[in-house]
Amino acid sequence: MRRDRIPTTIFAFVLGAGVGAAVALLLAPKAGEELREDIVEGVNDGVNEVRRVGRDLKRRAQKAVDGAREQVQDAIEAGDRAYSHAKNA
């Protein structure tokens, strides 16, 4: 699996799990109030999981940006050194 598809796959999994849980709760033989409580709990769990995954993806993206920024800065410095060396030669 390509790395750029991982967030989409995680989102699809979480969404599918949430829909599956909601359908299971709706089809379960429970009293109305108990069913509503279970649905609210399931939705809250899903929201918390999406938030956790979002924070994790944000951290990973920031690390990638920081790494790319360092590489660009290194390339600029190497170019400056090469230009100065060629100019003085």
N, C-alpha and C positions, 0 to 999 in steps of 0.2 A: 504494500500500500504506500502511495506517495505521501510524503509529510504534509503537503499542502491540503490534503483531503482529510486529515485527522480531525480538525475542528468540526467539519461537516458531518463526519461519521459519528463523533461523540454527540453532537446535537441531535442527530437522527435517532440514536440509541435512547437518549434521555426522553425525547419526545415520544418515541414508541413505547417506552416503559411507562410513561405517564398516561398515555391513552389506554394501554392495556390494563393498568391499575384501575383507572376510572371505569372501564367497561366491566371489569371483574367486580368492582364494588356495586355497580348498578344492577348487576345480575344476581348478586348474592341475596339470599333471603334474610333481610334485616329490617328492623323498625326504621321508620323515616328519620327520626332524630339521630339514631345511631349511624345510619347510612350517611347523613349529612356531615356528621362529625368525622367519619372516616374519609369522606371526600375532601373536606377541608384539610385534614391532616396529610392526605396524599398530595394535594396541591401544594401545601406548604413545603413538604419534603422535596417535591420536584423543583420548586422555586429555589430552595436552598442549594440543591444540587447544581442547578443551572448557574447560580451565582458563584459557587465554588469553582466550577469548570471555567467560568468567565474570568475569575481572578487568576487562575492558573494559566490560562491562555494569554492574559495580559502580561503576566510576569515573563512568560516564555518569549512573547513578542518583544518586550522591552530588552531582554537579553540579546535577542537577535539584532535589534536596532543598534544597541550599544556596541556589539561586536563589529557590525558593518561600519559604524562611525569610526571606530578605531582603525579598521583596515583602510578606509578612505584617507584618514589623517596620515597614516603611515605611508600610503602611496604618494600623497602630496609632498610630504617631507622628502621622500626618496627622489621625486621629480625635481624638487628645488635643489637638492644636493647635486644631482646629475647635471642640471642646467648650470649651476655655479661652477662645477668642475669643467664642463665643456667651454664655458665662457672664459675661464682663466687659462685654459690650455692653449 
